[in-house]
């Protein structure tokens, strides 16, 4: 797998810093992302939660993180090594949650 590139452009208002923080956090974890790792979901969730929260807020972060850690191992490996893919997956999950919320009628929302 080629090494991810975080040096495409100079930092603009800290955006590169967030990408660098993400890659510093997730690339350390990448070698342990294997089916036989019993702590896989917990480890990945811990590594990405803060970044999901920064992107979509504290209300959606737990749900989106849960959706991402339920992806296949290759998909998890891909978004851990690629910040743009991570943001894409976060946005897809948020869109799915938004669609589900819109489909619910007030009588169906029971918790």
Secondary structure as UniProt FT lines:
FT   TURN            13..14
FT   HELIX           15..30
FT   TURN            31..32
FT   TURN            35..36
FT   TURN            38..39
FT   HELIX           40..56
FT   HELIX           58..69
FT   HELIX           73..81
FT   HELIX           83..103
FT   TURN            106..108
//
